[in-house]
């Protein structure tokens, strides 16, 4: 044990020396990557440069691992393909929520891939993965001084060898020049009107805030990327997975047995009242109102059950009784998933689709497949649960990201719109039709091909001013797209609007 502790600082020093010797490569690669990052993503939330940025990120990681002497693992192909597909999906859709989740997914998958590359994670459990992700983030922040320290050490070595003395003075001169130049230009601009006009005209096409933000993005990404690679090369995250299942299972059995009993009663009620409809409901309660409620609560209980089972599998000793109870809870969770999904489908049938309702159905499907892996892990301790859960969430989310939910929401809801304006309907008949045009006006450009179709465009414009403003906003967003910010969904929206407007005019 003492020998390992003595070796740790020695290894850290070796990795630090390695980074400083190779600063020209790692620093140069990080600087180029930071420039590429700013070019691709500045004021570009969902443009066509996103797939190129993602591909460039993977190339940068590959070059750094190769330079570090880390062999590329064949099973990383899942991470590579998933990250690339998520990058492509960003410029195919205009849904802000989907794109923001996609960007978070790209980040987490990229970090997970690099941890997998540098470390032997074959024996890691779920808690070890989560702790390593958190530690990697914190250690990267702690390494933010490495680019400066390593760069200074590299320049000193180059100066001693007579190779980098002039470069050091050039960099120092640039650092001194930048603030001095700002002061001098401000004084000269205030001293002479002609010089001030000439100076102002230089910014007719480039805003000072743009220059500042681009520089900020470059500097931030340079420090972040270099520090992340330095953290990985320092091997601060330990590969050893300490077994933490050291808690008395009686505690877990006491809690989960009561929950399992409650869940069995609840699932019995679902089967009798909801699925089979064999018994009568309480007075004043109709079957429709009974079925169209509780799906969000059930979704929350399903998530809680997942957490309970994972905690029990991670921290408590193996116990046949506990395994049996966790199996019951998992099977009851399947019943709750089915109940929640059935209620949601009935609710959608009555009140139509929204993005949140689509997410609920998606989440229930993900939970159902995740439960299969958890059941395997209950009876087989060596089951790679984290990889399974990562694969399930990633694959399901890729499907969601490419599905363009707003398109299908608009298509489904418009099928229930009453286009016969003069038709007299009773209150019960009116409930069958969809009239929430305000919600439709909040959808992304993904929905425009449906809403701006020949049978819908004129009708929607006549219904509410919010739809007129929606179509105008979609036109403006499409016109703002340039070479970097081209988005396929906005392009298709513009074509659909141009097509229907030409027909309307003619």
C-alpha positions, 0 to 999 in steps of 0.5 A: 500500500505504501509502495503504491502511494509512493508511486502515485506522485512519481507517475504524476510527475512523469505525466506532467513532464510528458505534457510539457515535452509535447506541449507543441503538439497538444497546445497546437492541436488544442488551439486549432480545435478552439479556432474550429470550435468558434468558427463552427458554433459562434451564433450557430445553435443548429446549423450545418457546421454541427456535424463537422464540429462533432467530427472534428472533436473526434479527430482531435480526441483520436490524435491526442490519444495516439500521441499519448500512446493510448491504443484506440479500443475497437468497442469505442465504435458505439460511442463514435457512431452515436456521437456522429449521429447526434451531431447530424441530427442537430441541423436536421431539426429546429426544435430547441429542446431536442437540440439542447438535450442532444448537445448535452448527450454529445458532451456526456458521450464524448467524456465517457468515450475518453474515460473508456479509452484511457482507463480500464473500465471493464469491471466498473459498476454504475456508481463507479462510472457516475463518480468517475464522470463527476471526478473527471469534471472537477479534475479538469477544472483543477487542471485549468492552469496546466496550459499556462504552466506547461507552456511556460515550462516548454518555452523555458526549455526551448529558450535554453536550447536556443530555439524558442527565445524569440517566440517567448518575446513575441508572445510577451509582446502580444500580451502587452500590446493588446491592452495598450492598443485599446487605450491608444486607439480610444485616445486617438479616436477622441482626439481627431474627428477624421480618425474617429470616423475612419475607426468607426467605419472599420466596424460597419461589418464586424461588431466589437462584441462579436470580436470579443465573444469569438476571442472568449470562445477560443480562449475558453475552449483552448483551456478546457480541451487542453486541461481535459487531455492533461487530466486524462494523461495524469491518470488522476482517476483510479481504475480500481473499482472498490466494492461498496456493497457493504451495507446490511440488507435487512435495512433494504428489505424492511423498506422495499418489502413494504413498498412491494406490498403497496405496489402489488395492491396498486397493480391489482387495482390497475388490472381490475379497474383499468385494464379489465374494467370488471368492477365499479368506480367510486360514485361520481367517477366516470371511466374516462375521467378515471383513466385520463389522470395520474400518468405523470405521477406514475411516471415519477413513481417509475423513476423512483423505483428505478433509483431504489433498485439501483441503490439496493444493487449498489450498496447492499450485500447480496440476499436472496430475499432482497433479490426477490423483493427487487424482482417484485418491485421491477415487475410492478414497475412494468405494470405501472409503465403499462398503466401510465402509457395506457392512460396517456394514450387515452388522454392523447385521444381526448386532448391530442398531442403535445411535445410533453406527452410525446416525451412521457411516452418516450420515457416510459418506453426507455424505462421499460427496456432499462428494467430488462437490464436491471432484472438481469443485473439482479440475478447476474452481478457481473452484468454490464449495467452501465453500458447497457443503460447508456446504450438504451438511452442513447439508441432511444434518444437518437430515434427521438432526435431524428423523429422530429416530434413537432412534425408528427404533433402537427400532423396528428392534431390537424387531423382533428381540426374542424374546417367547416366554419359554419357547422353547428355543433353540440358541446359534446361534438365540439370536444372531439375537435382540436382548437388549440391553435395557440399551441400550434403557433409555438411549434418549431419549423419542423411543423411548417410542412404540415401547417403550411400545406395547401389545406391548412395554411389559409384556414389557420391564418383565418383562425388566429393572428398567432398563426400569422405571426408564426408563419412570419417568424418562420420565414424570417428565421429561414432568411437569416440562415447562411452558409454556416447556419444552414438548417434543413428544417428551416430550409424545408419550412421556407420552401413550404411557405413559398409554395403555398404563398405562390398558390395563394397569390395566383 
